[in-house]
Amino acid sequence: MTSTVSTADPSRRRWFALAIVMTAAFMDLVDVTIVNVALPTIQHDEGASTGQIQWITAGYALAFAALLITGGRLGDIFGRKRVFLLGVGGFTLASALCGFAANPEMLVASRILQGGMAAMMVPQVLSIVHATFPAHERGKVFGLFGAIVGLGAVSGPLLGALLTEWNIAGLEWRPIFLINLPVGVAAIVLGSRVISESKAPKALKLDLVGVALVTLAMLSLVYPLTQGRENGWPLWGYVMMAASAGLVGVLVAYERAKTRRDGSPLIELSLFKVKSFAAGIAVQTVFGLVMGIFFLTWTLYMQLGLGWSALRAGLTGVPFSVAVSVAAGISVQKLVPRFGRKVLQAGALTMAAGVIVYVVEAGHYGLGIASWQMALPLVVMGLGMGLIVAPLTDAVLSEVPREHAGSASGLINTVMQMGNALGLSLVSVVFFNVVEDRFAQGVGNAAFVDGFRSALVWVAGILVGIFVLMFALPKASGGAGGVVPGDVEDGAGEPERERELV
């Protein structure tokens, strides 16, 4: 089947296709960060509880994590273009439901749907790139992808702040979701014309039972942590958390049986025999937890505690985002090839140092702290984060056998999102518990300062733990068994030459 655009210059067509899939990836990246800065406004306008505020972000991350690997396999089986466009359409519809949500419950449900649709959309991006571009051009393409990721990190919070502050047509926070509608519709219309269809000739089968078990295990842990404080930490919460461990045991047993039966498990358990991969997965999970705790409590501290506007909070975060982007580029291009894992460990300690400086400054200046006084700890934290995020995936994959690299890549992204969801749920424990106790003592908004400092102490401790875990990563960057940038593998974990159905 030939589209009306396929008769044009093939080179132009594939760059148009790249623009479409990169726009969709950017839309997802921005949507993750754009929401945080608007949460206090949402809470005020909709009367949302603290638990619902956590679910607006955690629900997205949990759905995204639970369906990410399955989304990639659906593309391998039914066609990457088809599943990508379905994901974009679903993401756009979910964005509309979020923007027109009548109450907090509807917003939470719509965010969960949005995360699930992102899990259909995002895994197709790199696969479409692989099917569309020859090997010698992929280095340039993946460099562009890295720039898009950096731009998303910088622009998301600021865009969210501007859209919330401008109160377009009296819609207040709703445009942060509605902005996706014209972008999504354009991506569907143009993508259907310029993206070439491709499938994996040896795609793995779906593992829906595995998805269900992972989702139940995560819900059994995240739900009581999120809702427990509001319900007085009832017995059922502890029972659910204990059941989560049992469900993980059931999942492992089932995945072993699934591997023996058809070789298509959701989780390739043999990967955990590789020490560096197992440690790397732990690092990814715990680092996601750090991000979940920090970004939510930081936003609540600035807007609810200090009384700052969404715009001021968004602008305050710009030095952090810029520092992350700068350090990420330097770490990959200059530092990691020379110093290997020491760069990641230096990043963990640098980020922990920035967090400790922030604890001291927040306590010293209290409610009178200014944006410029936050700049130093934020830049230090950003530099540390940049040294970690860019080279971490390559370090985790460096000793993984090439035939399992596809499964390993999907699992890395999944556990990062799961860690993020878990971190967001822990905000009840490390932040809201302290805020509630301090308010009861009559300290007013200073309760948010104490809550934020408490959360930062947890973050610093976890970062030190990450530093220790990183000793299990390979000393040098890359490896004979690893995947170099631009390698994308099919669902079966074997390198392939994609067949294009143009």
C-alpha positions as CSV (number, residue, x, y, z in Angstrom):
1,M,0.0,0.0,0.0
2,T,1.4,3.4,-1.0
3,S,0.4,6.6,0.6
4,T,0.0,9.9,-1.3
5,V,3.2,11.1,0.3
6,S,5.3,8.1,-0.5
7,T,6.0,9.4,-4.0
8,A,7.9,12.3,-2.6
9,D,11.6,12.2,-1.9
10,P,12.1,9.3,0.5
11,S,14.7,11.2,2.4
12,R,12.3,14.1,3.1
13,R,9.6,11.6,4.0
14,R,11.6,9.9,6.7
15,W,12.6,13.2,8.3
16,F,8.9,14.1,8.3
17,A,8.2,10.8,10.0
18,L,11.0,11.5,12.5
19,A,9.5,14.9,13.3
20,I,6.1,13.2,14.1
21,V,7.4,10.5,16.4
22,M,9.8,13.0,18.2
23,T,6.8,15.3,18.7
24,A,4.9,12.5,20.3
25,A,7.8,11.6,22.5
26,F,8.2,15.3,23.5
27,M,4.5,15.4,24.3
28,D,4.9,12.5,26.7
29,L,8.0,13.9,28.3
30,V,6.4,17.3,28.8
31,D,3.2,15.8,30.2
32,V,5.2,14.1,32.9
33,T,6.8,17.3,34.2
34,I,4.1,19.8,33.3
35,V,1.6,18.5,35.8
36,N,3.7,18.9,39.0
37,V,3.8,22.7,39.0
38,A,0.0,22.9,38.5
39,L,-0.9,20.5,41.4
40,P,-1.4,23.1,44.1
41,T,-3.8,25.0,41.8
42,I,-5.6,21.8,41.0
43,Q,-5.9,21.0,44.7
44,H,-7.2,24.4,45.5
45,D,-9.7,24.6,42.6
46,E,-11.1,21.1,42.8
47,G,-10.8,20.5,46.5
48,A,-8.6,17.4,45.9
49,S,-7.3,15.5,48.9
50,T,-3.5,14.9,49.3
51,G,-4.0,11.3,48.3
52,Q,-5.7,12.4,45.0
53,I,-2.9,14.8,44.3
54,Q,-0.4,12.0,44.6
55,W,-2.6,9.7,42.4
56,I,-2.7,12.4,39.6
57,T,1.0,11.8,39.1
58,A,1.5,8.2,40.5
59,G,-1.4,6.9,38.5
60,Y,0.2,8.0,35.2
61,A,3.6,6.5,36.2
62,L,2.0,3.2,37.4
63,A,0.0,2.7,34.2
64,F,2.9,3.6,32.0
65,A,5.2,1.2,33.8
66,A,2.7,-1.7,33.9
67,L,2.0,-1.5,30.1
68,L,5.4,-0.3,28.7
69,I,6.8,-3.7,27.7
70,T,3.4,-4.9,26.4
71,G,3.1,-1.8,24.3
72,G,6.4,-2.5,22.6
73,R,5.3,-6.1,21.9
74,L,2.0,-5.0,20.5
75,G,3.9,-2.8,18.0
76,D,6.1,-5.8,17.1
77,I,3.1,-8.0,16.5
78,F,0.5,-5.7,14.9
79,G,2.7,-3.0,13.4
80,R,4.6,-0.1,15.0
81,K,2.8,2.6,13.0
82,R,-0.6,1.2,13.8
83,V,0.0,0.9,17.5
84,F,1.8,4.3,17.6
85,L,-1.2,6.1,16.0
86,L,-3.5,4.2,18.3
87,G,-1.4,5.3,21.3
88,V,-1.3,9.0,20.1
89,G,-5.1,8.9,19.6
90,G,-5.7,7.4,23.0
91,F,-3.3,9.9,24.6
92,T,-5.0,12.8,23.0
93,L,-8.5,11.6,24.1
94,A,-7.2,11.0,27.7
95,S,-5.7,14.5,27.6
96,A,-9.2,15.9,26.7
97,L,-10.8,14.0,29.5
98,C,-8.1,15.3,31.9
99,G,-8.7,18.9,30.7
100,F,-12.5,18.7,31.1
101,A,-12.5,16.5,34.3
102,A,-15.5,17.4,36.4
103,N,-13.9,16.2,39.7
104,P,-10.7,14.9,41.1
105,E,-11.8,11.3,40.7
106,M,-12.3,11.8,37.0
107,L,-9.0,13.5,36.7
108,V,-7.2,10.6,38.4
109,A,-8.9,8.0,36.2
110,S,-8.1,10.1,33.0
111,R,-4.4,10.3,34.1
112,I,-4.3,6.5,34.5
113,L,-5.7,6.2,31.0
114,Q,-3.2,8.7,29.7
115,G,-0.3,6.8,31.2
116,G,-1.6,3.6,29.6
117,M,-1.8,5.2,26.2
118,A,1.7,6.7,26.6
119,A,2.9,3.1,27.1
120,M,1.4,2.2,23.7
121,M,2.9,5.3,22.0
122,V,6.4,5.7,23.4
123,P,8.0,2.2,22.8
124,Q,7.3,2.6,19.1
125,V,9.4,5.7,18.7
126,L,12.8,4.0,18.6
127,S,11.5,1.1,16.7
128,I,10.1,3.4,14.0
129,V,13.4,5.2,13.9
130,H,15.2,1.9,13.4
131,A,12.9,0.9,10.6
132,T,13.0,4.2,8.9
133,F,16.7,5.2,9.0
134,P,19.8,3.4,7.8
135,A,22.4,2.5,10.4
136,H,24.8,5.3,9.3
137,E,22.2,8.0,10.1
138,R,21.0,6.7,13.4
139,G,23.8,8.3,15.4
140,K,22.6,11.7,14.3
141,V,19.0,10.8,15.0
142,F,19.7,9.5,18.5
143,G,21.7,12.7,19.2
144,L,18.6,14.7,18.2
145,F,16.5,12.5,20.4
146,G,18.8,13.3,23.4
147,A,18.3,17.0,22.7
148,I,14.5,16.6,22.6
149,V,14.7,14.8,26.0
150,G,16.8,17.7,27.4
151,L,14.3,20.3,26.0
152,G,11.4,18.4,27.5
153,A,13.1,18.5,30.9
154,V,13.7,22.3,30.7
155,S,10.4,23.4,29.1
156,G,7.9,21.1,30.9
157,P,7.8,22.9,34.3
158,L,8.0,26.3,32.8
159,L,5.3,25.6,30.2
160,G,3.1,24.3,32.9
161,A,3.7,27.4,35.0
162,L,2.9,29.7,32.2
163,L,-0.3,27.9,31.1
164,T,-1.5,27.9,34.7
165,E,-0.6,31.5,35.4
166,W,-2.1,32.8,32.2
167,N,-5.5,31.3,33.1
168,I,-6.5,31.1,29.4
169,A,-10.2,31.6,28.8
170,G,-10.7,31.2,32.6
171,L,-9.7,27.6,32.3
172,E,-7.0,28.0,35.0
173,W,-5.0,24.7,35.1
174,R,-6.9,22.8,32.3
175,P,-4.8,24.1,29.4
176,I,-1.8,22.0,30.6
177,F,-3.8,19.0,29.3
178,L,-5.7,20.6,26.5
179,I,-2.6,21.8,24.7
180,N,-2.1,18.2,23.7
181,L,-5.2,18.1,21.6
182,P,-4.0,20.1,18.5
183,V,-0.6,18.4,18.7
184,G,-2.1,14.9,18.9
185,V,-4.6,15.5,16.1
186,A,-1.7,16.8,13.8
187,A,0.5,13.8,14.7
188,I,-2.3,11.4,13.8
189,V,-3.1,13.1,10.5
190,L,0.5,13.6,9.4
191,G,1.8,10.3,10.9
192,S,-0.7,8.2,9.0
193,R,0.7,9.7,5.8
194,V,4.5,9.7,6.3
195,I,5.3,6.9,8.8
196,S,6.2,3.6,7.2
197,E,4.7,0.4,8.7
198,S,7.0,-2.2,10.2
199,K,6.7,-5.4,12.2
200,A,9.1,-7.7,14.0
201,P,9.4,-11.0,12.1
202,K,10.1,-12.9,15.4
203,A,7.9,-10.9,17.9
204,L,7.5,-12.3,21.4
205,K,4.0,-13.2,22.5
206,L,2.0,-11.1,25.0
207,D,2.1,-12.0,28.7
208,L,-1.1,-10.5,30.0
209,V,-1.1,-12.6,33.2
210,G,2.4,-11.2,33.9
211,V,1.0,-7.7,33.4
212,A,-1.9,-8.3,35.7
213,L,0.5,-9.7,38.4
214,V,2.9,-6.8,38.1
215,T,0.0,-4.3,38.3
216,L,-1.6,-6.0,41.3
217,A,1.8,-6.2,43.2
218,M,2.5,-2.5,42.6
219,L,-1.1,-1.5,43.5
220,S,-0.9,-3.5,46.7
221,L,2.1,-1.5,47.7
222,V,1.4,1.9,46.3
223,Y,-2.3,2.2,47.3
224,P,-1.9,1.7,51.1
225,L,1.1,4.0,51.2
226,T,-0.8,6.7,49.4
227,Q,-4.2,6.4,51.2
228,G,-3.0,5.0,54.5
229,R,-2.4,8.4,56.2
230,E,-5.8,9.8,55.3
231,N,-7.4,6.6,56.7
232,G,-5.4,6.5,59.9
233,W,-3.1,3.7,58.7
234,P,-5.7,0.9,59.0
235,L,-4.9,-2.8,59.3
236,W,-5.9,-3.5,55.7
237,G,-3.1,-1.3,54.5
238,Y,-0.5,-3.4,56.2
239,V,-2.2,-6.6,54.9
240,M,-2.1,-5.2,51.3
241,M,1.6,-4.3,51.6
242,A,2.4,-7.9,52.9
243,A,0.3,-9.3,50.0
244,S,2.5,-7.3,47.6
245,A,5.5,-9.4,48.5
246,G,3.5,-12.6,48.0
247,L,2.3,-11.4,44.6
248,V,6.0,-10.8,43.6
249,G,6.7,-14.5,44.5
250,V,3.7,-15.6,42.4
251,L,5.0,-13.4,39.5
252,V,8.5,-15.0,39.6
253,A,7.0,-18.5,39.6
254,Y,4.7,-17.7,36.7
255,E,7.4,-16.0,34.7
256,R,9.6,-19.1,35.1
257,A,6.8,-21.3,33.9
258,K,6.0,-18.9,31.0
259,T,9.7,-19.0,29.9
260,R,9.7,-22.8,29.8
261,R,6.3,-22.9,28.0
262,D,6.8,-20.4,25.1
263,G,9.9,-18.3,25.8
264,S,7.8,-15.1,26.0
265,P,7.9,-13.9,29.6
266,L,7.1,-10.3,30.5
267,I,10.3,-10.3,32.6
268,E,13.4,-12.2,31.4
269,L,14.5,-13.6,34.8
270,S,17.8,-14.9,33.5
271,L,18.9,-11.3,33.2
272,F,19.2,-11.0,36.9
273,K,22.1,-13.5,36.9
274,V,24.1,-10.7,35.4
275,K,25.4,-8.9,38.5
276,S,25.8,-5.5,36.9
277,F,22.3,-5.7,35.4
278,A,20.6,-6.7,38.7
279,A,22.5,-3.8,40.5
280,G,21.6,-1.4,37.7
281,I,17.9,-2.3,37.9
282,A,18.1,-1.6,41.6
283,V,19.8,1.8,40.9
284,Q,17.1,2.7,38.3
285,T,14.3,1.8,40.6
286,V,15.6,3.7,43.6
287,F,16.6,6.7,41.5
288,G,13.0,6.8,40.2
289,L,11.9,6.8,43.8
290,V,14.2,9.8,44.6
291,M,12.7,11.7,41.6
292,G,9.1,10.9,42.7
293,I,9.7,12.2,46.3
294,F,11.7,15.3,45.3
295,F,9.7,16.8,42.5
296,L,6.3,16.6,44.2
297,T,7.4,17.8,47.6
298,W,9.5,20.6,46.0
299,T,6.4,21.9,44.2
300,L,4.2,21.7,47.3
301,Y,6.9,23.4,49.4
302,M,7.2,26.4,47.1
303,Q,3.6,27.0,46.3
304,L,1.7,25.9,49.4
305,G,4.4,26.6,52.0
306,L,6.1,29.7,50.6
307,G,3.0,30.9,48.8
308,W,4.7,31.4,45.5
309,S,2.9,31.5,42.2
310,A,3.1,28.7,39.7
311,L,5.2,30.9,37.4
312,R,7.7,31.8,40.1
313,A,8.0,28.1,41.1
314,G,8.5,27.2,37.4
315,L,11.2,29.9,36.9
316,T,13.0,28.8,40.1
317,G,13.5,25.4,38.6
318,V,15.2,26.6,35.4
319,P,18.8,26.5,36.8
320,F,18.2,22.9,37.8
321,S,16.9,21.8,34.4
322,V,19.8,23.6,32.6
323,A,22.4,22.0,34.8
324,V,20.9,18.6,34.2
325,S,21.1,19.1,30.4
326,V,24.7,20.5,30.5
327,A,26.0,17.7,32.8
328,A,24.3,15.0,30.8
329,G,26.0,16.1,27.5
330,I,29.4,16.4,29.1
331,S,29.1,13.0,31.0
332,V,28.4,11.0,27.9
333,Q,30.8,12.7,25.5
334,K,33.8,13.5,27.7
335,L,33.7,11.9,31.2
336,V,32.3,8.4,31.0
337,P,34.6,7.2,28.2
338,R,37.6,8.2,30.4
339,F,36.4,7.5,34.0
340,G,33.6,4.9,33.6
341,R,31.4,4.2,36.6
342,K,33.2,6.8,38.8
343,V,31.2,9.5,36.9
344,L,27.9,8.0,37.9
345,Q,29.1,7.6,41.5
346,A,30.3,11.2,41.5
347,G,26.9,12.2,40.3
348,A,25.1,10.4,43.2
349,L,27.4,12.1,45.7
350,T,27.2,15.5,44.0
351,M,23.4,15.3,44.0
352,A,23.4,14.3,47.6
353,A,25.6,17.2,48.5
354,G,23.2,19.6,46.7
355,V,20.3,18.1,48.7
356,I,22.1,18.6,52.0
357,V,22.9,22.3,51.1
358,Y,19.2,22.7,50.3
359,V,18.3,21.2,53.7
360,V,20.5,23.7,55.4
361,E,19.3,26.7,53.4
362,A,15.6,25.9,53.8
363,G,16.1,25.7,57.5
364,H,18.2,28.8,57.8
365,Y,16.0,31.1,55.6
366,G,12.7,29.5,56.5
367,L,9.6,31.1,54.8
368,G,11.8,34.1,53.8
369,I,13.9,32.2,51.3
370,A,14.3,33.7,47.8
371,S,14.6,32.0,44.5
372,W,18.2,33.1,44.0
373,Q,19.1,31.5,47.3
374,M,17.9,28.2,46.0
375,A,20.0,28.5,42.8
376,L,23.2,27.0,44.4
377,P,21.7,23.7,45.7
378,L,19.6,23.3,42.6
379,V,22.5,23.7,40.2
380,V,24.6,21.3,42.3
381,M,21.7,18.8,42.3
382,G,21.2,19.3,38.6
383,L,24.8,18.6,37.8
384,G,24.7,15.4,39.8
385,M,21.6,14.2,38.2
386,G,23.0,14.9,34.7
387,L,26.0,12.8,35.5
388,I,23.7,9.9,36.3
389,V,20.7,9.9,33.9
390,A,22.5,10.0,30.6
391,P,25.1,7.2,31.0
392,L,23.2,5.0,33.4
393,T,21.3,2.9,30.8
394,D,24.5,2.1,28.9
395,A,26.2,1.1,32.1
396,V,23.3,-1.2,33.1
397,L,23.2,-2.9,29.6
398,S,27.0,-3.1,29.1
399,E,27.3,-6.7,30.3
400,V,23.9,-8.0,29.1
401,P,24.1,-10.6,26.3
402,R,23.1,-9.0,23.0
403,E,20.3,-11.5,22.4
404,H,18.6,-10.2,25.6
405,A,19.2,-6.5,25.1
406,G,15.7,-5.7,23.9
407,S,14.1,-7.3,26.9
408,A,16.6,-5.6,29.2
409,S,16.0,-2.1,27.7
410,G,12.3,-2.4,28.3
411,L,12.7,-3.6,31.8
412,I,15.0,-0.7,32.6
413,N,12.4,1.9,31.6
414,T,9.7,0.0,33.4
415,V,11.4,-0.2,36.8
416,M,12.3,3.5,36.5
417,Q,8.6,4.4,36.2
418,M,7.7,1.9,39.0
419,G,10.2,3.6,41.3
420,N,8.7,6.9,40.4
421,A,5.2,5.7,41.3
422,L,6.5,4.3,44.6
423,G,8.3,7.5,45.4
424,L,5.2,9.5,44.8
425,S,3.2,7.2,47.2
426,L,5.9,7.6,49.9
427,V,5.3,11.4,49.9
428,S,2.5,10.6,52.4
429,V,5.1,9.1,54.8
430,V,8.1,11.4,54.4
431,F,6.3,14.7,53.8
432,F,2.6,14.9,54.6
433,N,3.0,13.1,58.0
434,V,5.5,15.8,59.1
435,V,3.4,18.6,57.7
436,E,0.3,17.4,59.5
437,D,2.1,17.0,62.8
438,R,3.7,20.4,62.6
439,F,0.4,22.1,61.7
440,A,-1.1,20.5,64.8
441,Q,1.6,22.2,66.8
442,G,0.5,25.6,65.4
443,V,3.5,26.5,63.3
444,G,1.5,27.5,60.3
445,N,3.1,27.4,56.8
446,A,6.5,26.6,58.4
447,A,5.1,23.1,58.6
448,F,5.8,22.8,54.8
449,V,9.4,23.8,55.3
450,D,9.8,21.1,57.9
451,G,8.1,18.6,55.7
452,F,10.3,19.5,52.7
453,R,13.4,19.2,54.8
454,S,12.3,15.8,56.1
455,A,11.8,14.6,52.5
456,L,15.2,16.0,51.5
457,V,16.9,14.0,54.3
458,W,15.3,10.9,52.9
459,V,16.4,11.8,49.4
460,A,20.0,12.4,50.5
461,G,20.1,9.0,52.4
462,I,18.8,7.2,49.3
463,L,21.3,8.8,47.1
464,V,24.1,7.6,49.3
465,G,22.6,4.1,49.0
466,I,22.6,4.5,45.2
467,F,26.3,5.4,45.4
468,V,27.0,2.1,47.2
469,L,24.9,0.1,44.7
470,M,26.9,1.6,41.8
471,F,30.0,-0.4,42.9
472,A,28.3,-3.4,41.2
473,L,28.2,-1.6,37.9
474,P,31.0,-2.2,35.4
475,K,34.1,-0.1,36.0
476,A,34.4,0.9,32.3
477,S,31.7,2.2,30.0
478,G,30.2,-0.2,27.4
479,G,31.0,-3.8,26.9
480,A,31.2,-6.5,24.3
481,G,27.8,-7.7,25.1
482,G,26.1,-4.4,25.4
483,V,24.1,-2.4,22.9
484,V,25.5,0.7,21.3
485,P,23.4,3.8,20.7
486,G,21.2,3.2,17.7
487,D,20.8,-0.5,18.1
488,V,17.2,-1.4,18.4
489,E,16.1,-5.0,18.7
490,D,12.9,-6.8,18.1
491,G,10.7,-8.4,20.6
492,A,12.6,-11.7,20.5
493,G,15.8,-9.9,21.4
494,E,17.6,-10.6,18.1
495,P,19.1,-8.0,15.8
496,E,17.0,-7.7,12.7
497,R,16.7,-5.9,9.4
498,E,13.2,-4.5,9.5
499,R,10.9,-5.1,6.6
500,E,9.0,-2.0,5.7
501,L,5.4,-2.2,4.5
502,V,5.2,1.0,2.5
